[in-house]
Amino acid sequence: MSDVTGQGVEGARPGREAMTGASTNGAGGGNRRGRAGRGEQSMVPNAEFTSYYGLPIVNAPVWHSPDIPGYLFLGGLAGASSVLAAGAQFTGRRDLAVRSKAVAAGAITLSAAALVHDLGRPSRFYNMLRVLKPSSPMSVGSWLLAAYGPAAGVAGTTAVLGRFRRVGVGATAAAAVLGPAVATYTAALLCDTAVPAWHEGYREMPFLFAGSSAAAAGGVGLITAPFEQSGPARRLAVVGAVLETVAAQRMEQRLGVVGEPYRQGLAGRYLKAGRALTATGLIVALAGKRSRAARMVAGTALAAGSAFTRFGIFEAGKQSAADPKYTVEPQRQRISNRAGAS
């Protein structure tokens, strides 16, 4: 159907007439036999994916470090500390309760400050409260912070001052109810984006954040509480550290190629340090129960490990958004799986 003219070949249809480097004989070979037994050489190489000028396919997160990783860590610490404080109060561990409430109030204040600083203007946070959209983690999270922050603040203030006991009890209960959601909603916030390393980890990320938050709150409790009241903090730290470690390992194994950013670059260094610190804190917390120095070391290591984990997850998302491979290869795998199933 083509014709050779003075301006070149007209009417050529490469999709039908040109052979690619793919197999043409159905057996994986690079040529085939014609009627006269001659081999036909492939003229067009196999197509390989590349994005336009190597640019990313999805937009990278516009959030900044250390604001947003700090917001993730401090919010988790606050939410889990409120749960620990409520449990300590209702079991008669007054010192642990008072100090955990103070930690929760301070952490959520700093977390909100980091978020507002990243937004640029406080009015942007207020604008998110104009509507409540249950399908939006950002909207739900804004309302959670707006409800949890005052409750944690009142609980911490009344506990430190030792006044308005009934008001403090109510605020403590409200903060404990909202605390688990505050500690984990940020996982849904990350996974609801198109960033490959975050989006594909939607199954394990909430458990990872829950464990990381519990490990941080338990670690800070070990530092601040007297020895005779530190048992709940130690148990919370151990459970959190184990949950965080298991969830992180399962997520990286399941993600396959998309899990590479969690092991490479700055994100990989952050997460490697976080795992080492968490393991150290877990071992010391179990081995040095009666030593104040051991409790200090364990608590510091657990809290630092939780912080490094949040920074690592944040950086892994940025790295995966910058490389088109992590967007395209999972799509190809899903198409291949559907084709094989059909």
Contacts in CASP RR format, 6 or more apart in sequence:
PFRMAT RR
TARGET T0000
AUTHOR 0000-0000-0000
METHOD contacts of the structure
MODEL  1
MSDVTGQGVEGARPGREAMTGASTNGAGGGNRRGRAGRGEQSMVPNAEFT
SYYGLPIVNAPVWHSPDIPGYLFLGGLAGASSVLAAGAQFTGRRDLAVRS
KAVAAGAITLSAAALVHDLGRPSRFYNMLRVLKPSSPMSVGSWLLAAYGP
AAGVAGTTAVLGRFRRVGVGATAAAAVLGPAVATYTAALLCDTAVPAWHE
GYREMPFLFAGSSAAAAGGVGLITAPFEQSGPARRLAVVGAVLETVAAQR
MEQRLGVVGEPYRQGLAGRYLKAGRALTATGLIVALAGKRSRAARMVAGT
ALAAGSAFTRFGIFEAGKQSAADPKYTVEPQRQRISNRAGAS
1 11 0 8 1.000
1 12 0 8 1.000
1 13 0 8 1.000
2 9 0 8 1.000
2 10 0 8 1.000
2 11 0 8 1.000
2 12 0 8 1.000
2 13 0 8 1.000
2 17 0 8 1.000
3 9 0 8 1.000
3 10 0 8 1.000
3 11 0 8 1.000
4 10 0 8 1.000
14 44 0 8 1.000
18 43 0 8 1.000
18 44 0 8 1.000
19 40 0 8 1.000
19 42 0 8 1.000
19 43 0 8 1.000
19 44 0 8 1.000
20 42 0 8 1.000
20 44 0 8 1.000
20 45 0 8 1.000
20 46 0 8 1.000
20 47 0 8 1.000
21 30 0 8 1.000
21 42 0 8 1.000
21 44 0 8 1.000
21 45 0 8 1.000
21 46 0 8 1.000
22 42 0 8 1.000
22 46 0 8 1.000
23 29 0 8 1.000
23 30 0 8 1.000
24 30 0 8 1.000
24 31 0 8 1.000
24 32 0 8 1.000
24 40 0 8 1.000
24 42 0 8 1.000
25 31 0 8 1.000
25 32 0 8 1.000
25 33 0 8 1.000
30 42 0 8 1.000
31 39 0 8 1.000
31 40 0 8 1.000
31 41 0 8 1.000
31 42 0 8 1.000
32 39 0 8 1.000
32 40 0 8 1.000
33 39 0 8 1.000
34 40 0 8 1.000
49 324 0 8 1.000
49 328 0 8 1.000
50 324 0 8 1.000
51 57 0 8 1.000
51 324 0 8 1.000
51 328 0 8 1.000
54 324 0 8 1.000
55 324 0 8 1.000
56 321 0 8 1.000
56 322 0 8 1.000
56 323 0 8 1.000
56 324 0 8 1.000
56 327 0 8 1.000
57 324 0 8 1.000
57 327 0 8 1.000
57 328 0 8 1.000
58 194 0 8 1.000
58 195 0 8 1.000
58 196 0 8 1.000
58 321 0 8 1.000
58 327 0 8 1.000
59 194 0 8 1.000
59 321 0 8 1.000
60 195 0 8 1.000
60 318 0 8 1.000
60 321 0 8 1.000
60 322 0 8 1.000
61 68 0 8 1.000
61 193 0 8 1.000
61 195 0 8 1.000
61 317 0 8 1.000
61 318 0 8 1.000
61 321 0 8 1.000
63 118 0 8 1.000
63 314 0 8 1.000
64 118 0 8 1.000
65 311 0 8 1.000
65 314 0 8 1.000
65 315 0 8 1.000
66 114 0 8 1.000
66 311 0 8 1.000
67 114 0 8 1.000
67 115 0 8 1.000
67 117 0 8 1.000
67 118 0 8 1.000
68 114 0 8 1.000
68 115 0 8 1.000
68 118 0 8 1.000
68 314 0 8 1.000
69 307 0 8 1.000
69 310 0 8 1.000
69 311 0 8 1.000
69 312 0 8 1.000
69 313 0 8 1.000
69 314 0 8 1.000
70 111 0 8 1.000
70 114 0 8 1.000
70 307 0 8 1.000
70 310 0 8 1.000
70 311 0 8 1.000
71 111 0 8 1.000
71 112 0 8 1.000
71 114 0 8 1.000
71 115 0 8 1.000
71 118 0 8 1.000
71 186 0 8 1.000
72 186 0 8 1.000
72 209 0 8 1.000
72 310 0 8 1.000
72 313 0 8 1.000
72 314 0 8 1.000
73 212 0 8 1.000
73 216 0 8 1.000
73 306 0 8 1.000
73 307 0 8 1.000
73 310 0 8 1.000
73 311 0 8 1.000
74 107 0 8 1.000
74 108 0 8 1.000
74 110 0 8 1.000
74 111 0 8 1.000
74 114 0 8 1.000
75 107 0 8 1.000
75 108 0 8 1.000
75 111 0 8 1.000
75 182 0 8 1.000
75 183 0 8 1.000
75 186 0 8 1.000
75 213 0 8 1.000
76 107 0 8 1.000
76 111 0 8 1.000
76 182 0 8 1.000
76 183 0 8 1.000
76 184 0 8 1.000
76 186 0 8 1.000
76 209 0 8 1.000
76 212 0 8 1.000
76 213 0 8 1.000
76 216 0 8 1.000
76 217 0 8 1.000
77 103 0 8 1.000
77 104 0 8 1.000
77 107 0 8 1.000
77 213 0 8 1.000
77 216 0 8 1.000
77 217 0 8 1.000
77 220 0 8 1.000
77 303 0 8 1.000
77 306 0 8 1.000
78 103 0 8 1.000
78 104 0 8 1.000
78 105 0 8 1.000
78 106 0 8 1.000
78 107 0 8 1.000
78 108 0 8 1.000
78 111 0 8 1.000
78 148 0 8 1.000
78 152 0 8 1.000
78 179 0 8 1.000
78 182 0 8 1.000
78 183 0 8 1.000
79 104 0 8 1.000
79 107 0 8 1.000
79 108 0 8 1.000
79 148 0 8 1.000
79 152 0 8 1.000
79 175 0 8 1.000
79 178 0 8 1.000
79 179 0 8 1.000
79 180 0 8 1.000
79 182 0 8 1.000
79 183 0 8 1.000
79 213 0 8 1.000
79 217 0 8 1.000
80 179 0 8 1.000
80 180 0 8 1.000
80 183 0 8 1.000
80 213 0 8 1.000
80 214 0 8 1.000
80 216 0 8 1.000
80 217 0 8 1.000
80 218 0 8 1.000
80 236 0 8 1.000
81 100 0 8 1.000
81 101 0 8 1.000
81 103 0 8 1.000
81 104 0 8 1.000
81 107 0 8 1.000
81 217 0 8 1.000
81 220 0 8 1.000
81 221 0 8 1.000
82 100 0 8 1.000
82 101 0 8 1.000
82 104 0 8 1.000
82 148 0 8 1.000
82 152 0 8 1.000
82 155 0 8 1.000
82 172 0 8 1.000
82 175 0 8 1.000
82 176 0 8 1.000
82 178 0 8 1.000
82 179 0 8 1.000
82 182 0 8 1.000
83 176 0 8 1.000
83 179 0 8 1.000
83 180 0 8 1.000
83 217 0 8 1.000
84 96 0 8 1.000
84 100 0 8 1.000
84 217 0 8 1.000
84 218 0 8 1.000
84 221 0 8 1.000
84 232 0 8 1.000
84 233 0 8 1.000
84 236 0 8 1.000
85 96 0 8 1.000
85 97 0 8 1.000
85 98 0 8 1.000
85 100 0 8 1.000
85 101 0 8 1.000
85 104 0 8 1.000
85 155 0 8 1.000
85 159 0 8 1.000
85 172 0 8 1.000
85 175 0 8 1.000
85 176 0 8 1.000
86 97 0 8 1.000
86 172 0 8 1.000
86 173 0 8 1.000
86 175 0 8 1.000
86 176 0 8 1.000
87 93 0 8 1.000
87 97 0 8 1.000
87 176 0 8 1.000
87 232 0 8 1.000
88 94 0 8 1.000
88 96 0 8 1.000
88 97 0 8 1.000
88 100 0 8 1.000
88 229 0 8 1.000
88 232 0 8 1.000
89 97 0 8 1.000
89 169 0 8 1.000
89 172 0 8 1.000
91 232 0 8 1.000
93 225 0 8 1.000
93 229 0 8 1.000
93 232 0 8 1.000
95 225 0 8 1.000
95 226 0 8 1.000
95 229 0 8 1.000
96 221 0 8 1.000
96 224 0 8 1.000
96 225 0 8 1.000
96 226 0 8 1.000
96 229 0 8 1.000
96 230 0 8 1.000
96 232 0 8 1.000
96 233 0 8 1.000
97 159 0 8 1.000
97 172 0 8 1.000
98 156 0 8 1.000
98 159 0 8 1.000
98 160 0 8 1.000
99 221 0 8 1.000
99 224 0 8 1.000
99 225 0 8 1.000
100 217 0 8 1.000
100 220 0 8 1.000
100 221 0 8 1.000
100 224 0 8 1.000
100 225 0 8 1.000
100 233 0 8 1.000
101 152 0 8 1.000
101 155 0 8 1.000
101 156 0 8 1.000
101 159 0 8 1.000
101 160 0 8 1.000
101 172 0 8 1.000
101 175 0 8 1.000
102 156 0 8 1.000
102 159 0 8 1.000
102 160 0 8 1.000
103 217 0 8 1.000
103 220 0 8 1.000
103 221 0 8 1.000
103 224 0 8 1.000
104 152 0 8 1.000
104 153 0 8 1.000
104 155 0 8 1.000
104 156 0 8 1.000
104 175 0 8 1.000
105 149 0 8 1.000
105 152 0 8 1.000
105 153 0 8 1.000
105 155 0 8 1.000
105 156 0 8 1.000
105 157 0 8 1.000
106 152 0 8 1.000
106 153 0 8 1.000
108 145 0 8 1.000
108 148 0 8 1.000
108 149 0 8 1.000
108 152 0 8 1.000
108 153 0 8 1.000
108 182 0 8 1.000
109 149 0 8 1.000
109 153 0 8 1.000
111 145 0 8 1.000
112 125 0 8 1.000
112 145 0 8 1.000
112 149 0 8 1.000
115 125 0 8 1.000
115 145 0 8 1.000
116 122 0 8 1.000
116 124 0 8 1.000
116 125 0 8 1.000
119 125 0 8 1.000
125 142 0 8 1.000
128 138 0 8 1.000
128 139 0 8 1.000
128 142 0 8 1.000
129 142 0 8 1.000
129 143 0 8 1.000
129 146 0 8 1.000
131 139 0 8 1.000
132 139 0 8 1.000
132 140 0 8 1.000
132 143 0 8 1.000
133 139 0 8 1.000
133 140 0 8 1.000
134 140 0 8 1.000
136 192 0 8 1.000
137 185 0 8 1.000
137 188 0 8 1.000
137 189 0 8 1.000
137 192 0 8 1.000
138 189 0 8 1.000
140 185 0 8 1.000
141 185 0 8 1.000
141 189 0 8 1.000
144 178 0 8 1.000
144 181 0 8 1.000
144 182 0 8 1.000
144 185 0 8 1.000
145 182 0 8 1.000
147 174 0 8 1.000
147 178 0 8 1.000
148 174 0 8 1.000
148 175 0 8 1.000
148 178 0 8 1.000
148 179 0 8 1.000
148 181 0 8 1.000
148 182 0 8 1.000
149 175 0 8 1.000
151 171 0 8 1.000
151 174 0 8 1.000
151 175 0 8 1.000
151 178 0 8 1.000
152 171 0 8 1.000
152 175 0 8 1.000
153 171 0 8 1.000
153 175 0 8 1.000
154 167 0 8 1.000
154 168 0 8 1.000
154 171 0 8 1.000
155 168 0 8 1.000
155 170 0 8 1.000
155 171 0 8 1.000
155 172 0 8 1.000
155 174 0 8 1.000
155 175 0 8 1.000
156 168 0 8 1.000
156 171 0 8 1.000
158 164 0 8 1.000
158 165 0 8 1.000
158 167 0 8 1.000
158 168 0 8 1.000
158 171 0 8 1.000
159 168 0 8 1.000
159 172 0 8 1.000
180 210 0 8 1.000
183 209 0 8 1.000
183 210 0 8 1.000
183 213 0 8 1.000
183 214 0 8 1.000
184 206 0 8 1.000
184 209 0 8 1.000
184 210 0 8 1.000
184 213 0 8 1.000
186 209 0 8 1.000
187 205 0 8 1.000
187 206 0 8 1.000
187 208 0 8 1.000
187 209 0 8 1.000
188 202 0 8 1.000
188 205 0 8 1.000
188 206 0 8 1.000
190 198 0 8 1.000
190 205 0 8 1.000
190 313 0 8 1.000
191 198 0 8 1.000
191 199 0 8 1.000
191 201 0 8 1.000
191 202 0 8 1.000
191 205 0 8 1.000
192 199 0 8 1.000
193 199 0 8 1.000
195 317 0 8 1.000
195 318 0 8 1.000
195 320 0 8 1.000
195 321 0 8 1.000
196 258 0 8 1.000
196 317 0 8 1.000
196 320 0 8 1.000
196 321 0 8 1.000
196 326 0 8 1.000
196 327 0 8 1.000
196 330 0 8 1.000
197 255 0 8 1.000
197 258 0 8 1.000
197 259 0 8 1.000
197 261 0 8 1.000
197 262 0 8 1.000
197 316 0 8 1.000
197 317 0 8 1.000
197 319 0 8 1.000
197 320 0 8 1.000
197 321 0 8 1.000
197 326 0 8 1.000
198 205 0 8 1.000
198 313 0 8 1.000
198 316 0 8 1.000
198 317 0 8 1.000
198 320 0 8 1.000
200 255 0 8 1.000
200 258 0 8 1.000
200 259 0 8 1.000
200 330 0 8 1.000
201 251 0 8 1.000
201 254 0 8 1.000
201 255 0 8 1.000
203 251 0 8 1.000
203 254 0 8 1.000
204 247 0 8 1.000
204 248 0 8 1.000
204 250 0 8 1.000
204 251 0 8 1.000
204 254 0 8 1.000
205 247 0 8 1.000
205 251 0 8 1.000
205 313 0 8 1.000
207 243 0 8 1.000
207 247 0 8 1.000
208 243 0 8 1.000
208 244 0 8 1.000
208 247 0 8 1.000
208 248 0 8 1.000
208 251 0 8 1.000
208 309 0 8 1.000
208 313 0 8 1.000
210 240 0 8 1.000
210 243 0 8 1.000
211 239 0 8 1.000
211 240 0 8 1.000
211 241 0 8 1.000
211 243 0 8 1.000
211 244 0 8 1.000
211 247 0 8 1.000
212 240 0 8 1.000
212 244 0 8 1.000
212 306 0 8 1.000
212 309 0 8 1.000
212 310 0 8 1.000
213 240 0 8 1.000
213 306 0 8 1.000
214 236 0 8 1.000
214 237 0 8 1.000
214 239 0 8 1.000
214 240 0 8 1.000
214 243 0 8 1.000
214 244 0 8 1.000
215 236 0 8 1.000
215 237 0 8 1.000
215 240 0 8 1.000
215 241 0 8 1.000
215 244 0 8 1.000
215 278 0 8 1.000
215 302 0 8 1.000
215 303 0 8 1.000
215 305 0 8 1.000
215 306 0 8 1.000
216 302 0 8 1.000
216 303 0 8 1.000
216 305 0 8 1.000
216 306 0 8 1.000
216 307 0 8 1.000
217 233 0 8 1.000
217 236 0 8 1.000
217 237 0 8 1.000
218 233 0 8 1.000
218 234 0 8 1.000
218 236 0 8 1.000
218 237 0 8 1.000
218 299 0 8 1.000
218 302 0 8 1.000
219 233 0 8 1.000
219 237 0 8 1.000
219 285 0 8 1.000
219 298 0 8 1.000
219 299 0 8 1.000
219 300 0 8 1.000
219 302 0 8 1.000
219 303 0 8 1.000
220 233 0 8 1.000
220 299 0 8 1.000
220 303 0 8 1.000
221 230 0 8 1.000
221 233 0 8 1.000
221 237 0 8 1.000
221 299 0 8 1.000
222 230 0 8 1.000
222 233 0 8 1.000
222 234 0 8 1.000
222 237 0 8 1.000
222 285 0 8 1.000
222 295 0 8 1.000
222 296 0 8 1.000
222 298 0 8 1.000
222 299 0 8 1.000
222 302 0 8 1.000
223 295 0 8 1.000
223 296 0 8 1.000
223 299 0 8 1.000
223 300 0 8 1.000
223 303 0 8 1.000
225 233 0 8 1.000
227 290 0 8 1.000
227 292 0 8 1.000
227 295 0 8 1.000
230 295 0 8 1.000
234 285 0 8 1.000
234 289 0 8 1.000
237 281 0 8 1.000
237 282 0 8 1.000
237 285 0 8 1.000
237 298 0 8 1.000
237 299 0 8 1.000
237 302 0 8 1.000
238 282 0 8 1.000
238 285 0 8 1.000
238 286 0 8 1.000
241 278 0 8 1.000
241 279 0 8 1.000
241 281 0 8 1.000
241 282 0 8 1.000
241 302 0 8 1.000
242 282 0 8 1.000
244 278 0 8 1.000
244 306 0 8 1.000
244 309 0 8 1.000
245 275 0 8 1.000
245 278 0 8 1.000
245 279 0 8 1.000
248 271 0 8 1.000
248 275 0 8 1.000
248 309 0 8 1.000
251 259 0 8 1.000
251 262 0 8 1.000
252 259 0 8 1.000
252 262 0 8 1.000
252 263 0 8 1.000
255 262 0 8 1.000
257 325 0 8 1.000
257 326 0 8 1.000
257 329 0 8 1.000
257 330 0 8 1.000
258 320 0 8 1.000
258 326 0 8 1.000
258 329 0 8 1.000
258 330 0 8 1.000
259 316 0 8 1.000
259 320 0 8 1.000
260 326 0 8 1.000
261 267 0 8 1.000
261 268 0 8 1.000
261 315 0 8 1.000
261 316 0 8 1.000
261 317 0 8 1.000
261 319 0 8 1.000
261 320 0 8 1.000
261 323 0 8 1.000
261 326 0 8 1.000
262 268 0 8 1.000
262 271 0 8 1.000
262 312 0 8 1.000
262 313 0 8 1.000
262 316 0 8 1.000
263 271 0 8 1.000
264 319 0 8 1.000
265 315 0 8 1.000
265 319 0 8 1.000
266 312 0 8 1.000
266 315 0 8 1.000
266 319 0 8 1.000
267 312 0 8 1.000
267 313 0 8 1.000
267 314 0 8 1.000
267 315 0 8 1.000
267 316 0 8 1.000
267 317 0 8 1.000
267 318 0 8 1.000
267 319 0 8 1.000
268 312 0 8 1.000
268 315 0 8 1.000
268 316 0 8 1.000
270 308 0 8 1.000
270 309 0 8 1.000
270 311 0 8 1.000
270 312 0 8 1.000
270 315 0 8 1.000
271 308 0 8 1.000
271 309 0 8 1.000
271 312 0 8 1.000
271 313 0 8 1.000
271 316 0 8 1.000
273 305 0 8 1.000
273 308 0 8 1.000
274 304 0 8 1.000
274 305 0 8 1.000
274 306 0 8 1.000
274 308 0 8 1.000
274 309 0 8 1.000
275 305 0 8 1.000
275 309 0 8 1.000
277 301 0 8 1.000
277 302 0 8 1.000
277 304 0 8 1.000
277 305 0 8 1.000
277 308 0 8 1.000
278 301 0 8 1.000
278 302 0 8 1.000
278 305 0 8 1.000
278 306 0 8 1.000
278 309 0 8 1.000
280 297 0 8 1.000
280 298 0 8 1.000
280 301 0 8 1.000
281 297 0 8 1.000
281 298 0 8 1.000
281 299 0 8 1.000
281 301 0 8 1.000
281 302 0 8 1.000
282 298 0 8 1.000
282 302 0 8 1.000
284 294 0 8 1.000
284 297 0 8 1.000
284 298 0 8 1.000
284 301 0 8 1.000
285 294 0 8 1.000
285 295 0 8 1.000
285 298 0 8 1.000
285 299 0 8 1.000
285 302 0 8 1.000
287 294 0 8 1.000
288 294 0 8 1.000
288 295 0 8 1.000
288 298 0 8 1.000
289 295 0 8 1.000
320 326 0 8 1.000
END
